[in-house]
Amino acid sequence: MKRKPKARPQRRLPFVIEDMDGLGQGIAQDGNSKCFIAKTLPGETGTAMVRKQRKGVSFAEVETLTSSAANRVAPACEHFADCAGCQFLHTDYASELRYKRAALSRLCRSLPVDSQTIEVLGAPARLGYRNRIQLHYRHRYLGMIDGTSDRVVETPHCKIIDPRLQPTVDALYADKSWTKEH
């Protein structure tokens, strides 16, 4: 008989975001370990709910944001708050590129690479660039998987997909009769 792992109690964590990781998660201290909090920016403070703990790190979701970073912007996509498909839409594009360059520099520390020579080039368009997406289907929901809660988040108006894909996505969401058979 297979044993289910014990569920860890969720707990509230006051945070100060000190840095960003390569996946756009803010990094805060959680005692002697690090806590990754999605959709936060360096300098922001607030409280988060710790949802997962693994190998000495924790992962949390923002509960309240007490102070916002100066480079925080309103996300261009209505699904951003719940969807894990985009990581940086809550900051301006210049900041996104700086965060990505810093993450790449950290990854290259152990390599014989001069981090000063690393250049991150911006894309011609921040939105509407994906020519393919992988939608997940579970319990009659179609969309992206939220990495923290492991649930499917419906994303019918995703802003990163190429506009040529939108009619197909619209058709999938408009008539969900196909879900009855699955």
Accessible surface in RSA format (square Angstrom, percent):
REM  Atomic radii and reference values for relative SASA: ProtOr
REM  Chains: A
REM  Algorithm: Lee & Richards
REM  Probe-radius: 1.40
REM  Slices: 20
REM RES _ NUM      All-atoms   Total-Side   Main-Chain    Non-polar    All polar
REM                ABS   REL    ABS   REL    ABS   REL    ABS   REL    ABS   REL
RES MET A   1   238.74 123.6 150.42  99.6  88.32 210.3 129.04 109.7 109.70 145.3
RES LYS A   2   193.58  94.4 164.74 101.1  28.84  68.7 115.43 103.9  78.15  83.2
RES ARG A   3   215.11  90.3 196.48 100.2  18.63  44.3  72.76  99.4 142.34  86.3
RES LYS A   4   186.75  91.1 165.54 101.6  21.21  50.5 110.07  99.1  76.68  81.7
RES PRO A   5   124.32  90.6  99.25  90.5  25.06  91.1 111.00  91.6  13.31  82.7
RES LYS A   6   195.79  95.5 170.00 104.3  25.80  61.4 119.55 107.6  76.24  81.2
RES ALA A   7   100.32  92.2  65.98 101.8  34.35  78.1  75.21 105.9  25.11  66.5
RES ARG A   8   162.16  68.1 141.58  72.2  20.58  49.0  36.54  49.9 125.62  76.1
RES PRO A   9   117.83  85.9  98.58  89.9  19.25  70.0 110.47  91.2   7.36  45.8
RES GLN A  10   104.02  58.2  76.54  55.9  27.49  65.4  22.39  47.7  81.63  61.9
RES ARG A  11    86.23  36.2  81.37  41.5   4.87  11.6  59.44  81.2  26.79  16.2
RES ARG A  12   144.30  60.6 123.45  62.9  20.85  49.6  42.62  58.2 101.68  61.6
RES LEU A  13    15.01   8.4  14.94  10.7   0.07   0.2  15.01  10.5   0.00   0.0
RES PRO A  14   100.85  73.5  90.69  82.7  10.16  36.9  91.14  75.2   9.71  60.4
RES PHE A  15     7.63   3.8   0.00   0.0   7.63  19.9   3.90   2.4   3.73  10.7
RES VAL A  16    86.25  56.8  82.10  74.3   4.14  10.0  82.10  71.3   4.14  11.2
RES ILE A  17     2.83   1.6   0.00   0.0   2.83   6.8   0.00   0.0   2.83   7.7
RES GLU A  18   101.90  58.5  70.95  53.7  30.96  73.7  35.69  69.0  66.22  54.1
RES ASP A  19    57.66  40.4  57.26  57.0   0.39   0.9  13.54  31.9  44.12  44.0
RES MET A  20     2.74   1.4   2.48   1.6   0.26   0.6   2.48   2.1   0.26   0.3
RES ASP A  21    22.16  15.5  20.69  20.6   1.47   3.5  15.00  35.3   7.16   7.1
RES GLY A  22    43.91  54.1   0.00   N/A  43.91  54.1  18.75  51.5  25.16  56.3
RES LEU A  23   118.19  65.8 115.47  82.6   2.72   6.8 117.00  82.2   1.19   3.2
RES GLY A  24     1.45   1.8   0.00   N/A   1.45   1.8   0.09   0.2   1.36   3.0
RES GLN A  25    31.56  17.6  31.56  23.1   0.00   0.0   8.08  17.2  23.48  17.8
RES GLY A  26     0.00   0.0   0.00   N/A   0.00   0.0   0.00   0.0   0.00   0.0
RES ILE A  27    19.32  11.0  19.32  14.4   0.00   0.0  19.32  13.9   0.00   0.0
RES ALA A  28     0.42   0.4   0.42   0.7   0.00   0.0   0.42   0.6   0.00   0.0
RES GLN A  29    75.69  42.3  63.11  46.1  12.58  29.9  38.86  82.7  36.82  27.9
RES ASP A  30    17.32  12.1  11.71  11.7   5.61  13.3   0.92   2.2  16.40  16.4
RES GLY A  31    68.80  84.8   0.00   N/A  68.80  84.8  44.32 121.6  24.48  54.8
RES ASN A  32   165.55 114.2 126.21 122.0  39.34  94.7  36.89  88.8 128.67 124.4
RES SER A  33    34.64  29.3  28.59  38.2   6.04  13.9  22.47  47.8  12.17  17.0
RES LYS A  34    94.09  45.9  93.30  57.2   0.79   1.9  61.89  55.7  32.20  34.3
RES CYS A  35     0.00   0.0   0.00   0.0   0.00   0.0   0.00   0.0   0.00   0.0
RES PHE A  36    33.54  16.8  32.74  20.3   0.80   2.1  32.74  19.9   0.80   2.3
RES ILE A  37     0.00   0.0   0.00   0.0   0.00   0.0   0.00   0.0   0.00   0.0
RES ALA A  38    38.60  35.5  35.55  54.9   3.05   6.9  35.56  50.1   3.04   8.0
RES LYS A  39    41.74  20.4  37.52  23.0   4.22  10.0  33.06  29.8   8.68   9.2
RES THR A  40     0.00   0.0   0.00   0.0   0.00   0.0   0.00   0.0   0.00   0.0
RES LEU A  41     0.00   0.0   0.00   0.0   0.00   0.0   0.00   0.0   0.00   0.0
RES PRO A  42    39.33  28.7  29.50  26.9   9.83  35.7  29.86  24.7   9.47  58.8
RES GLY A  43    52.72  65.0   0.00   N/A  52.72  65.0  33.77  92.7  18.95  42.4
RES GLU A  44     0.00   0.0   0.00   0.0   0.00   0.0   0.00   0.0   0.00   0.0
RES THR A  45    36.24  25.8  36.24  36.7   0.00   0.0  31.74  42.6   4.51   6.8
RES GLY A  46     7.16   8.8   0.00   N/A   7.16   8.8   2.28   6.3   4.88  10.9
RES THR A  47    36.44  25.9  36.44  36.9   0.00   0.0  34.28  46.1   2.16   3.3
RES ALA A  48     0.00   0.0   0.00   0.0   0.00   0.0   0.00   0.0   0.00   0.0
RES MET A  49    29.67  15.4  29.67  19.6   0.00   0.0  28.46  24.2   1.22   1.6
RES VAL A  50     5.19   3.4   3.93   3.6   1.25   3.0   3.93   3.4   1.25   3.4
RES ARG A  51    90.28  37.9  65.18  33.2  25.10  59.8  15.38  21.0  74.91  45.4
RES LYS A  52    58.17  28.4  50.91  31.2   7.25  17.3  39.11  35.2  19.05  20.3
RES GLN A  53    68.56  38.3  50.60  37.0  17.97  42.8   7.46  15.9  61.10  46.3
RES ARG A  54   142.20  59.7 134.75  68.7   7.45  17.7  48.73  66.6  93.47  56.7
RES LYS A  55   208.73 101.8 162.62  99.8  46.10 109.8 122.99 110.7  85.74  91.3
RES GLY A  56    57.33  70.7   0.00   N/A  57.33  70.7  41.78 114.7  15.55  34.8
RES VAL A  57    43.66  28.7  41.72  37.8   1.94   4.7  42.64  37.0   1.02   2.8
RES SER A  58     0.34   0.3   0.34   0.5   0.00   0.0   0.34   0.7   0.00   0.0
RES PHE A  59    54.66  27.3  54.66  33.9   0.00   0.0  54.66  33.1   0.00   0.0
RES ALA A  60     2.32   2.1   0.00   0.0   2.32   5.3   0.00   0.0   2.32   6.2
RES GLU A  61    51.80  29.7  49.71  37.6   2.09   5.0  25.59  49.5  26.22  21.4
RES VAL A  62    54.11  35.6  28.31  25.6  25.80  62.2  28.31  24.6  25.80  70.0
RES GLU A  63    71.90  41.3  41.64  31.5  30.26  72.1  30.14  58.3  41.76  34.1
RES THR A  64    75.15  53.4  69.59  70.6   5.55  13.2  68.85  92.5   6.29   9.5
RES LEU A  65    61.79  34.4  29.92  21.4  31.87  80.1  29.94  21.0  31.85  85.7
RES THR A  66   109.42  77.8  75.09  76.1  34.33  81.8  66.51  89.3  42.91  64.9
RES SER A  67    48.90  41.3  42.76  57.1   6.14  14.1  43.36  92.3   5.54   7.8
RES SER A  68    71.11  60.1  40.84  54.5  30.28  69.7  21.53  45.8  49.58  69.5
RES ALA A  69    16.69  15.3   4.21   6.5  12.48  28.4  11.34  16.0   5.35  14.2
RES ALA A  70   117.54 108.1  69.55 107.3  48.00 109.2  82.61 116.3  34.93  92.5
RES ASN A  71    31.21  21.5  24.79  24.0   6.43  15.5  21.68  52.2   9.53   9.2
RES ARG A  72    66.78  28.0  47.07  24.0  19.71  46.9  24.57  33.6  42.21  25.6
RES VAL A  73    58.56  38.5  49.29  44.6   9.28  22.4  57.09  49.6   1.47   4.0
RES ALA A  74    92.82  85.3  64.78 100.0  28.04  63.8  70.22  98.9  22.60  59.9
RES PRO A  75    54.21  39.5  36.36  33.1  17.85  64.9  36.36  30.0  17.85 110.9
RES ALA A  76    57.38  52.8  29.58  45.6  27.80  63.2  41.11  57.9  16.27  43.1
RES CYS A  77    13.07   9.9   7.83   8.7   5.24  12.3   1.75   4.4  11.32  12.2
RES GLU A  78   123.59  71.0  82.78  62.6  40.81  97.2  44.37  85.8  79.22  64.7
RES HIS A  79    21.80  11.9  18.55  12.9   3.25   8.3  11.82  12.2   9.98  11.6
RES PHE A  80    10.07   5.0   7.10   4.4   2.97   7.7   9.95   6.0   0.11   0.3
RES ALA A  81    80.79  74.3  57.33  88.5  23.46  53.4  60.25  84.9  20.54  54.4
RES ASP A  82    75.28  52.7  68.96  68.6   6.32  14.9   6.33  14.9  68.95  68.8
RES CYS A  83    12.71   9.6  11.68  13.0   1.03   2.4   3.47   8.8   9.24  10.0
RES ALA A  84    43.25  39.8  28.97  44.7  14.29  32.5  35.31  49.7   7.94  21.0
RES GLY A  85    22.56  27.8   0.00   N/A  22.56  27.8   8.82  24.2  13.74  30.8
RES CYS A  86    22.47  17.0  17.51  19.5   4.96  11.7  10.00  25.3  12.47  13.4
RES GLN A  87    71.13  39.8  66.00  48.2   5.13  12.2  17.41  37.1  53.72  40.7
RES PHE A  88    10.61   5.3   9.21   5.7   1.40   3.6   9.24   5.6   1.38   3.9
RES LEU A  89    11.94   6.7   9.93   7.1   2.01   5.1   9.93   7.0   2.01   5.4
RES HIS A  90     0.00   0.0   0.00   0.0   0.00   0.0   0.00   0.0   0.00   0.0
RES THR A  91     0.00   0.0   0.00   0.0   0.00   0.0   0.00   0.0   0.00   0.0
RES ASP A  92    48.81  34.2  45.28  45.1   3.52   8.3  33.38  78.6  15.43  15.4
RES TYR A  93    61.26  28.6  57.35  32.6   3.91  10.2  49.72  37.4  11.54  14.2
RES ALA A  94    60.93  56.0  51.15  78.9   9.78  22.3  55.54  78.2   5.39  14.3
RES SER A  95     1.16   1.0   1.16   1.6   0.00   0.0   0.00   0.0   1.16   1.6
RES GLU A  96    14.50   8.3  14.50  11.0   0.00   0.0   0.00   0.0  14.50  11.8
RES LEU A  97    38.68  21.5  37.52  26.8   1.16   2.9  37.96  26.7   0.72   1.9
RES ARG A  98   141.66  59.5 134.10  68.4   7.56  18.0  72.30  98.8  69.36  42.0
RES TYR A  99    31.87  14.9  30.74  17.5   1.13   2.9  24.46  18.4   7.41   9.1
RES LYS A 100    79.94  39.0  74.58  45.8   5.36  12.8  37.80  34.0  42.14  44.9
RES ARG A 101    75.60  31.7  75.60  38.5   0.00   0.0  31.96  43.7  43.64  26.4
RES ALA A 102    42.59  39.2  36.96  57.0   5.63  12.8  41.40  58.3   1.19   3.2
RES ALA A 103     9.41   8.7   8.22  12.7   1.20   2.7   8.67  12.2   0.74   2.0
RES LEU A 104    74.19  41.3  72.81  52.1   1.38   3.5  73.62  51.7   0.58   1.5
RES SER A 105    18.16  15.3  16.94  22.6   1.22   2.8  17.00  36.2   1.16   1.6
RES ARG A 106    68.16  28.6  56.07  28.6  12.09  28.8  34.39  47.0  33.77  20.5
RES LEU A 107   136.23  75.9 117.40  84.0  18.83  47.3 121.00  85.0  15.22  41.0
RES CYS A 108    18.57  14.0  17.67  19.7   0.89   2.1   1.09   2.8  17.47  18.8
RES ARG A 109   183.95  77.2 149.13  76.0  34.82  82.9  67.35  92.1 116.60  70.7
RES SER A 110   107.41  90.8  67.59  90.2  39.82  91.7  58.19 123.9  49.22  69.0
RES LEU A 111    98.15  54.7  88.80  63.5   9.36  23.5  89.99  63.2   8.16  22.0
RES PRO A 112   141.61 103.2  99.56  90.8  42.05 152.9 116.41  96.1  25.21 156.7
RES VAL A 113    68.57  45.1  46.37  42.0  22.20  53.5  51.00  44.3  17.57  47.7
RES ASP A 114    85.30  59.7  70.32  70.0  14.98  35.4  36.67  86.3  48.63  48.5
RES SER A 115    40.07  33.9  37.47  50.0   2.61   6.0  13.09  27.9  26.99  37.8
RES GLN A 116   145.50  81.4 122.42  89.5  23.08  54.9  44.87  95.5 100.63  76.3
RES THR A 117    98.52  70.1  70.05  71.0  28.46  67.8  65.77  88.3  32.75  49.5
RES ILE A 118    21.95  12.5  12.07   9.0   9.89  23.8  17.10  12.3   4.85  13.2
RES GLU A 119   132.22  75.9 105.75  80.0  26.47  63.0  37.89  73.3  94.33  77.0
RES VAL A 120    42.45  27.9  21.31  19.3  21.13  50.9  24.46  21.3  17.99  48.8
RES LEU A 121   139.89  77.9 115.24  82.4  24.65  62.0 116.87  82.1  23.02  61.9
RES GLY A 122    40.59  50.1   0.00   N/A  40.59  50.1   9.25  25.4  31.34  70.2
RES ALA A 123    51.86  47.7  33.93  52.4  17.92  40.8  39.25  55.3  12.61  33.4
RES PRO A 124   150.30 109.5 103.86  94.7  46.44 168.8 117.09  96.7  33.21 206.4
RES ALA A 125    52.15  47.9  44.33  68.4   7.81  17.8  50.16  70.6   1.99   5.3
RES ARG A 126    60.58  25.4  46.59  23.8  13.99  33.3  33.71  46.1  26.87  16.3
RES LEU A 127    56.98  31.7  47.01  33.6   9.97  25.1  47.14  33.1   9.84  26.5
RES GLY A 128    23.25  28.7   0.00   N/A  23.25  28.7   9.89  27.1  13.36  29.9
RES TYR A 129   123.91  57.9  98.33  55.9  25.58  66.6  73.90  55.5  50.01  61.6
RES ARG A 130    92.46  38.8  88.54  45.1   3.92   9.3   6.15   8.4  86.31  52.3
RES ASN A 131   111.31  76.8  95.78  92.6  15.52  37.4  18.87  45.4  92.44  89.3
RES ARG A 132   181.18  76.1 177.31  90.4   3.87   9.2  64.72  88.5 116.46  70.6
RES ILE A 133    41.70  23.7  13.95  10.4  27.75  66.9  17.23  12.4  24.47  66.4
RES GLN A 134   126.20  70.6 114.65  83.8  11.56  27.5  39.42  83.9  86.78  65.8
RES LEU A 135    41.26  23.0  15.81  11.3  25.45  64.0  15.81  11.1  25.45  68.5
RES HIS A 136    62.69  34.3  59.09  41.1   3.60   9.2  29.65  30.6  33.04  38.4
RES TYR A 137    72.25  33.7  43.86  25.0  28.39  73.9  43.67  32.8  28.58  35.2
RES ARG A 138    82.67  34.7  78.23  39.9   4.45  10.6  34.16  46.7  48.51  29.4
RES HIS A 139   147.03  80.4 121.24  84.3  25.79  66.0  91.94  94.8  55.09  64.1
RES ARG A 140   131.11  55.0 126.60  64.5   4.52  10.8  41.94  57.3  89.17  54.0
RES TYR A 141   119.34  55.7 119.34  67.9   0.00   0.0  71.16  53.5  48.18  59.4
RES LEU A 142    11.56   6.4  11.56   8.3   0.00   0.0  11.56   8.1   0.00   0.0
RES GLY A 143     0.00   0.0   0.00   N/A   0.00   0.0   0.00   0.0   0.00   0.0
RES MET A 144    27.08  14.0  26.95  17.8   0.13   0.3  24.80  21.1   2.28   3.0
RES ILE A 145    44.65  25.4  34.18  25.5  10.48  25.3  34.25  24.7  10.40  28.2
RES ASP A 146    18.32  12.8  18.24  18.2   0.08   0.2   0.85   2.0  17.47  17.4
RES GLY A 147    48.26  59.5   0.00   N/A  48.26  59.5  39.42 108.2   8.84  19.8
RES THR A 148    31.71  22.6  22.21  22.5   9.49  22.6   2.41   3.2  29.29  44.3
RES SER A 149    54.04  45.7  23.99  32.0  30.05  69.2  32.90  70.1  21.14  29.6
RES ASP A 150    83.86  58.7  78.05  77.7   5.81  13.7  24.17  56.9  59.69  59.5
RES ARG A 151   114.38  48.0 111.36  56.8   3.01   7.2  54.25  74.1  60.12  36.4
RES VAL A 152    13.48   8.9   1.13   1.0  12.36  29.8   1.13   1.0  12.36  33.5
RES VAL A 153    11.35   7.5   9.33   8.4   2.02   4.9  11.35   9.9   0.00   0.0
RES GLU A 154    54.17  31.1  43.20  32.7  10.97  26.1  15.12  29.2  39.05  31.9
RES THR A 155     4.02   2.9   2.47   2.5   1.55   3.7   1.09   1.5   2.94   4.4
RES PRO A 156    32.09  23.4  32.07  29.2   0.02   0.1  32.07  26.5   0.02   0.1
RES HIS A 157    86.76  47.4  83.45  58.0   3.31   8.5  47.42  48.9  39.35  45.8
RES CYS A 158    19.67  14.9  14.47  16.1   5.20  12.2   2.80   7.1  16.87  18.2
RES LYS A 159    87.66  42.8  79.86  49.0   7.81  18.6  38.22  34.4  49.45  52.7
RES ILE A 160     5.24   3.0   5.24   3.9   0.00   0.0   5.24   3.8   0.00   0.0
RES ILE A 161     6.13   3.5   1.61   1.2   4.52  10.9   1.61   1.2   4.52  12.3
RES ASP A 162    17.62  12.3  17.62  17.5   0.00   0.0   1.92   4.5  15.70  15.7
RES PRO A 163    96.95  70.7  84.71  77.2  12.24  44.5  89.53  73.9   7.42  46.1
RES ARG A 164   191.94  80.6 167.81  85.5  24.13  57.4  85.88 117.4 106.05  64.3
RES LEU A 165    50.87  28.3  50.74  36.3   0.13   0.3  50.87  35.7   0.00   0.0
RES GLN A 166    42.46  23.7  42.46  31.0   0.00   0.0  33.59  71.5   8.87   6.7
RES PRO A 167    88.21  64.3  78.64  71.7   9.57  34.8  82.82  68.4   5.38  33.5
RES THR A 168    87.07  61.9  81.92  83.1   5.15  12.3  56.81  76.3  30.27  45.8
RES VAL A 169     7.75   5.1   7.75   7.0   0.00   0.0   7.75   6.7   0.00   0.0
RES ASP A 170    67.30  47.1  62.78  62.5   4.53  10.7  28.69  67.5  38.61  38.5
RES ALA A 171    62.42  57.4  49.19  75.9  13.23  30.1  57.02  80.3   5.40  14.3
RES LEU A 172    62.20  34.6  60.46  43.3   1.74   4.4  62.12  43.6   0.08   0.2
RES TYR A 173    32.81  15.3  17.48   9.9  15.33  39.9  17.62  13.2  15.19  18.7
RES ALA A 174    89.84  82.6  46.38  71.6  43.45  98.9  58.31  82.1  31.52  83.5
RES ASP A 175    85.65  60.0  80.61  80.2   5.05  11.9  32.54  76.6  53.11  53.0
RES LYS A 176    60.30  29.4  50.76  31.1   9.55  22.7  39.95  36.0  20.35  21.7
RES SER A 177    56.78  48.0  48.06  64.1   8.72  20.1  32.26  68.7  24.52  34.4
RES TRP A 178    73.05  29.3  67.86  32.8   5.19  12.2  73.05  38.9   0.00   0.0
RES THR A 179     6.04   4.3   5.97   6.1   0.06   0.2   0.13   0.2   5.90   8.9
RES LYS A 180   149.86  73.1 124.45  76.4  25.41  60.5  82.18  74.0  67.68  72.1
RES GLU A 181   149.82  86.0 112.93  85.4  36.89  87.8  43.28  83.7 106.55  87.0
RES HIS A 182   143.94  78.7  91.54  63.6  52.41 134.1  88.93  91.7  55.01  64.0
END  Absolute sums over single chains surface
CHAIN  1 A    11916.1       9486.5       2429.6       6800.0       5116.1
END  Absolute sums over all chains
TOTAL         11916.1       9486.5       2429.6       6800.0       5116.1
